[in-house]
Amino acid sequence: MNTTEIKDELKLFDNSFINHLTQEAGNQIDYWDIRATISNGTTIDFTDQKSTEISSYEITNCGIRTFVNGGVGFYVLKDLNKDLIKTSFLKSIKLAKLTESLSKHKFKIKEVDPIRKNFKIKSKRKLADVDIEEKILLVKHHEKLASTYSKKVKNTHTIYMDGVKSYVFINSFGSNIYQDFSYLRLLNIVYSQKGGVIQRSINSVGGLGGFEILSTEKAENLSVKTAKESIQLLEAKSPVGGKFTIIADPKLAGTLIHEALGHACEADLVLSKESILEGKIGQEVAFDDINVVDDPSMGQGSKFGLPYELFGSYFVDDEGIPSQKTVLIENGVFKNYLHNLETSSRMNVPPNGHGRASSSSSKPQVRMGFTYIEPKDWNVDEMIQDTKNGILCEDFLYGYTNPTTGNFQFKCKFSYKIKNGEKQELMRDVALSGMILEVLKKISAIGDNNTFTFSSGICGKGGQSVHVSDGGPYIRIDNITVGGLN
């Protein structure tokens, strides 16, 4: 590995030190890996044009993980020096042996091909080159745009977050990986009021790269868009509940496929009997023309005309497995679970690059990256014209899913009534509910490539949060339960 590019504090993981750790492990354990990260970043938080937080951080952490026949040892360090790492490595081995004696599931981590490579995110404008004063001015600018958009705007909230990470991964299979990457996210929330009605809108942009993430038209118009939406919702009507055909936009379709289907595809939930998809590989679970994949591989930002990488993309996962396209559903048939090293070893299948952790001080879990529905051949106008009694649902506010049962409930941001093939009045507080394996079979139309797009956010699981993206084209679903205030 080319050490000239490696951050000085991480150069201690040289070949001599790695060989020493390998000798210490000997035949005591089946597998070990070490992740060490030096990260720094900035958070700027404004509410109603006044700062509530302006902070910067620099964090060093290191996670040492060992496996013995199903037993796992995990030791976390906040400082990096060889003596401390050696001592902690031996303690982690001891922990693995102890948990092995208590573990119900005995298994070996199956060996995979090692990777010895450096990875780096290319930035047109590095975050380190941007003064914090410029970042603060940007947040103040968006706050002002939102606050002064209308007298109906009552509260605004803008959050800027960025981070730069230098990361080393080594394991007993011979992998030696170094990464430099950076991310940025801008979030805007606006509350508007008219009489006794209060409405909220939220929008964000995020990605992997530099300050150029905020140079796109979407980023520049973020706060104005949010303010405009919150005011539009003040005039919207509440729906009457019942069974309707709904047309979901890419944001809502992506959320549905991530939350209601994607989590149930995570193999750790399958093994713990918490997934409705347990035992379903090879079975028809959806409309026979639908394909669903998770593909966190790099290079997809350019497909959407972006000067940066998608928020849910990565070079390798946190177990040194390359990111890759994993087919979840093909022509309506369920094909694969998402795996990390542990679940793939227990299920005797190859890992597919979905072992992810929020930091080096957390153990990798099975997580999604960029989950989406592949486009087909309908355009939106055709879907609307072909719908007699329905609702066009755009964007997502919040929701609830249960991967064990497949039950979900989502609330949409914008909705429009459709009557006899025509888009009519705007509605708010439209809520959708159902069982995902029933709803997937009620899909009757899938949009074309012109309607295909994505959204990005933060996904929580097991006390950890990771960057994700999801998306798809517009989709039409027949006979779905819709609820509202009336």
NORZINOR-V141030 format. One record per residue. N is the residue number from 0. OMEGA is omega in radians with two decimals (NA if undefined). Layout:
n=N omega=OMEGA
n=N omega=OMEGA
This chain:
n=0 omega=-3.12
n=1 omega=-3.06
n=2 omega=-3.07
n=3 omega=-3.10
n=4 omega=-3.01
n=5 omega=3.08
n=6 omega=-3.00
n=7 omega=-3.07
n=8 omega=-3.10
n=9 omega=-3.12
n=10 omega=3.12
n=11 omega=3.12
n=12 omega=3.13
n=13 omega=-3.07
n=14 omega=-3.13
n=15 omega=-3.13
n=16 omega=3.11
n=17 omega=3.11
n=18 omega=3.11
n=19 omega=3.11
n=20 omega=3.12
n=21 omega=3.11
n=22 omega=3.11
n=23 omega=-3.13
n=24 omega=3.13
n=25 omega=3.09
n=26 omega=-3.08
n=27 omega=-3.03
n=28 omega=-3.11
n=29 omega=-3.00
n=30 omega=2.99
n=31 omega=2.99
n=32 omega=3.11
n=33 omega=3.04
n=34 omega=3.11
n=35 omega=-3.06
n=36 omega=2.93
n=37 omega=-3.05
n=38 omega=3.01
n=39 omega=-3.09
n=40 omega=-3.05
n=41 omega=2.99
n=42 omega=3.09
n=43 omega=-3.02
n=44 omega=3.11
n=45 omega=3.02
n=46 omega=3.14
n=47 omega=3.07
n=48 omega=3.09
n=49 omega=-3.08
n=50 omega=3.02
n=51 omega=3.08
n=52 omega=2.93
n=53 omega=-3.03
n=54 omega=3.03
n=55 omega=-3.11
n=56 omega=2.91
n=57 omega=-3.04
n=58 omega=2.99
n=59 omega=3.04
n=60 omega=-3.07
n=61 omega=3.09
n=62 omega=3.12
n=63 omega=-3.07
n=64 omega=3.14
n=65 omega=3.14
n=66 omega=2.99
n=67 omega=3.00
n=68 omega=3.13
n=69 omega=3.07
n=70 omega=-3.08
n=71 omega=2.98
n=72 omega=3.14
n=73 omega=-3.09
n=74 omega=-3.06
n=75 omega=3.09
n=76 omega=3.06
n=77 omega=3.13
n=78 omega=-3.09
n=79 omega=2.88
n=80 omega=-2.97
n=81 omega=-3.11
n=82 omega=3.13
n=83 omega=3.12
n=84 omega=3.11
n=85 omega=-3.13
n=86 omega=-3.11
n=87 omega=3.09
n=88 omega=3.12
n=89 omega=3.08
n=90 omega=3.12
n=91 omega=3.07
n=92 omega=3.12
n=93 omega=3.11
n=94 omega=3.14
n=95 omega=3.12
n=96 omega=3.13
n=97 omega=-3.11
n=98 omega=3.09
n=99 omega=-3.13
n=100 omega=-3.12
n=101 omega=-3.02
n=102 omega=3.08
n=103 omega=-3.04
n=104 omega=3.13
n=105 omega=3.13
n=106 omega=3.08
n=107 omega=3.02
n=108 omega=-3.09
n=109 omega=-3.06
n=110 omega=3.07
n=111 omega=-3.13
n=112 omega=-3.13
n=113 omega=3.05
n=114 omega=3.07
n=115 omega=-2.99
n=116 omega=3.01
n=117 omega=3.10
n=118 omega=-3.13
n=119 omega=3.02
n=120 omega=3.09
n=121 omega=3.14
n=122 omega=3.06
n=123 omega=3.08
n=124 omega=-3.05
n=125 omega=-3.14
n=126 omega=-3.14
n=127 omega=-3.13
n=128 omega=-3.11
n=129 omega=3.13
n=130 omega=3.14
n=131 omega=3.09
n=132 omega=3.13
n=133 omega=3.10
n=134 omega=3.12
n=135 omega=3.12
n=136 omega=3.11
n=137 omega=3.13
n=138 omega=3.11
n=139 omega=3.11
n=140 omega=3.14
n=141 omega=3.09
n=142 omega=-3.13
n=143 omega=3.12
n=144 omega=-3.13
n=145 omega=-3.06
n=146 omega=-3.07
n=147 omega=-3.10
n=148 omega=-3.11
n=149 omega=3.06
n=150 omega=3.13
n=151 omega=3.09
n=152 omega=-3.08
n=153 omega=-3.13
n=154 omega=3.06
n=155 omega=-3.13
n=156 omega=3.14
n=157 omega=-3.13
n=158 omega=3.05
n=159 omega=3.10
n=160 omega=3.00
n=161 omega=3.13
n=162 omega=3.06
n=163 omega=-3.08
n=164 omega=2.95
n=165 omega=-2.84
n=166 omega=3.05
n=167 omega=3.05
n=168 omega=3.02
n=169 omega=3.08
n=170 omega=-3.05
n=171 omega=3.06
n=172 omega=3.12
n=173 omega=3.10
n=174 omega=3.11
n=175 omega=-2.97
n=176 omega=3.03
n=177 omega=-3.14
n=178 omega=2.92
n=179 omega=3.09
n=180 omega=-3.12
n=181 omega=-3.14
n=182 omega=3.11
n=183 omega=3.06
n=184 omega=3.07
n=185 omega=-3.08
n=186 omega=-3.13
n=187 omega=3.14
n=188 omega=3.13
n=189 omega=3.01
n=190 omega=3.07
n=191 omega=-3.09
n=192 omega=3.01
n=193 omega=-3.05
n=194 omega=3.13
n=195 omega=-3.10
n=196 omega=3.07
n=197 omega=3.12
n=198 omega=-3.07
n=199 omega=2.98
n=200 omega=3.13
n=201 omega=3.03
n=202 omega=3.12
n=203 omega=2.94
n=204 omega=3.13
n=205 omega=3.12
n=206 omega=3.07
n=207 omega=-3.10
n=208 omega=-3.11
n=209 omega=-3.07
n=210 omega=3.09
n=211 omega=3.08
n=212 omega=-3.11
n=213 omega=-3.12
n=214 omega=-3.12
n=215 omega=3.13
n=216 omega=3.12
n=217 omega=-3.13
n=218 omega=-3.10
n=219 omega=-3.12
n=220 omega=-2.98
n=221 omega=-3.04
n=222 omega=3.10
n=223 omega=3.10
n=224 omega=-3.11
n=225 omega=3.12
n=226 omega=-3.14
n=227 omega=-3.13
n=228 omega=-3.11
n=229 omega=3.13
n=230 omega=3.09
n=231 omega=-3.10
n=232 omega=3.11
n=233 omega=-3.10
n=234 omega=-3.06
n=235 omega=3.12
n=236 omega=3.05
n=237 omega=-3.07
n=238 omega=2.96
n=239 omega=-3.09
n=240 omega=3.11
n=241 omega=3.10
n=242 omega=-3.09
n=243 omega=2.86
n=244 omega=3.12
n=245 omega=3.00
n=246 omega=-3.08
n=247 omega=3.09
n=248 omega=-3.08
n=249 omega=3.13
n=250 omega=-3.13
n=251 omega=3.11
n=252 omega=3.12
n=253 omega=3.11
n=254 omega=3.13
n=255 omega=-3.05
n=256 omega=3.09
n=257 omega=-3.01
n=258 omega=-3.00
n=259 omega=-3.14
n=260 omega=-2.98
n=261 omega=-3.13
n=262 omega=3.11
n=263 omega=3.09
n=264 omega=-3.09
n=265 omega=-2.93
n=266 omega=3.10
n=267 omega=3.07
n=268 omega=3.08
n=269 omega=-3.11
n=270 omega=3.13
n=271 omega=3.09
n=272 omega=-3.13
n=273 omega=-3.11
n=274 omega=3.08
n=275 omega=-3.11
n=276 omega=3.08
n=277 omega=3.11
n=278 omega=-3.04
n=279 omega=-3.14
n=280 omega=-3.11
n=281 omega=-3.13
n=282 omega=3.07
n=283 omega=-3.08
n=284 omega=-3.02
n=285 omega=2.98
n=286 omega=-2.95
n=287 omega=3.13
n=288 omega=-3.05
n=289 omega=3.02
n=290 omega=3.13
n=291 omega=-3.13
n=292 omega=2.92
n=293 omega=-3.07
n=294 omega=-3.13
n=295 omega=-3.09
n=296 omega=-3.10
n=297 omega=3.06
n=298 omega=-3.07
n=299 omega=3.11
n=300 omega=-3.12
n=301 omega=3.11
n=302 omega=3.13
n=303 omega=3.11
n=304 omega=-3.08
n=305 omega=3.08
n=306 omega=-3.11
n=307 omega=3.14
n=308 omega=-3.14
n=309 omega=-3.10
n=310 omega=-3.09
n=311 omega=-3.12
n=312 omega=3.05
n=313 omega=3.13
n=314 omega=3.08
n=315 omega=3.09
n=316 omega=-3.06
n=317 omega=3.00
n=318 omega=3.07
n=319 omega=3.12
n=320 omega=-3.12
n=321 omega=3.01
n=322 omega=-3.03
n=323 omega=3.10
n=324 omega=3.10
n=325 omega=3.13
n=326 omega=3.10
n=327 omega=3.10
n=328 omega=3.09
n=329 omega=-3.10
n=330 omega=3.07
n=331 omega=-3.08
n=332 omega=3.13
n=333 omega=-2.97
n=334 omega=-2.98
n=335 omega=2.90
n=336 omega=2.98
n=337 omega=-2.98
n=338 omega=2.79
n=339 omega=-3.10
n=340 omega=-3.09
n=341 omega=-3.08
n=342 omega=3.14
n=343 omega=3.10
n=344 omega=-3.14
n=345 omega=-3.13
n=346 omega=3.08
n=347 omega=3.05
n=348 omega=3.11
n=349 omega=3.04
n=350 omega=-3.13
n=351 omega=2.95
n=352 omega=-3.13
n=353 omega=3.00
n=354 omega=-3.02
n=355 omega=3.11
n=356 omega=-3.14
n=357 omega=3.09
n=358 omega=3.13
n=359 omega=3.11
n=360 omega=3.08
n=361 omega=3.13
n=362 omega=3.10
n=363 omega=3.03
n=364 omega=3.03
n=365 omega=-3.08
n=366 omega=3.05
n=367 omega=3.05
n=368 omega=3.05
n=369 omega=-3.05
n=370 omega=-3.07
n=371 omega=3.01
n=372 omega=3.11
n=373 omega=-3.11
n=374 omega=3.07
n=375 omega=-2.94
n=376 omega=3.12
n=377 omega=2.90
n=378 omega=-3.00
n=379 omega=-3.13
n=380 omega=3.11
n=381 omega=3.13
n=382 omega=-3.12
n=383 omega=-3.12
n=384 omega=-3.11
n=385 omega=-3.10
n=386 omega=-3.11
n=387 omega=-3.08
n=388 omega=-3.03
n=389 omega=-3.14
n=390 omega=3.01
n=391 omega=-3.05
n=392 omega=-3.11
n=393 omega=3.06
n=394 omega=-2.94
n=395 omega=3.09
n=396 omega=3.11
n=397 omega=-3.13
n=398 omega=-3.10
n=399 omega=3.04
n=400 omega=3.07
n=401 omega=-3.08
n=402 omega=3.14
n=403 omega=-3.11
n=404 omega=-3.06
n=405 omega=-3.14
n=406 omega=3.08
n=407 omega=3.01
n=408 omega=-3.14
n=409 omega=3.00
n=410 omega=-3.10
n=411 omega=3.09
n=412 omega=-3.13
n=413 omega=3.04
n=414 omega=3.11
n=415 omega=3.08
n=416 omega=3.05
n=417 omega=3.13
n=418 omega=3.12
n=419 omega=3.04
n=420 omega=-3.13
n=421 omega=3.08
n=422 omega=-3.04
n=423 omega=-2.93
n=424 omega=3.10
n=425 omega=3.10
n=426 omega=3.09
n=427 omega=3.08
n=428 omega=3.06
n=429 omega=-3.13
n=430 omega=3.13
n=431 omega=3.08
n=432 omega=3.12
n=433 omega=3.07
n=434 omega=-2.93
n=435 omega=-3.10
n=436 omega=3.00
n=437 omega=-3.09
n=438 omega=-3.14
n=439 omega=3.11
n=440 omega=3.12
n=441 omega=3.08
n=442 omega=-3.08
n=443 omega=3.11
n=444 omega=3.13
n=445 omega=-3.05
n=446 omega=-3.12
n=447 omega=-3.06
n=448 omega=3.13
n=449 omega=-3.14
n=450 omega=-3.03
n=451 omega=3.04
n=452 omega=-2.99
n=453 omega=2.94
n=454 omega=-3.07
n=455 omega=3.13
n=456 omega=3.14
n=457 omega=-3.13
n=458 omega=-3.14
n=459 omega=3.06
n=460 omega=3.06
n=461 omega=3.14
n=462 omega=3.13
n=463 omega=3.08
n=464 omega=3.11
n=465 omega=3.09
n=466 omega=3.10
n=467 omega=2.96
n=468 omega=3.02
n=469 omega=-3.12
n=470 omega=-3.11
n=471 omega=3.00
n=472 omega=2.94
n=473 omega=3.04
n=474 omega=3.09
n=475 omega=-3.12
n=476 omega=-3.10
n=477 omega=2.93
n=478 omega=3.12
n=479 omega=-3.10
n=480 omega=3.13
n=481 omega=3.08
n=482 omega=3.09
n=483 omega=-3.12
n=484 omega=-3.10
n=485 omega=NA
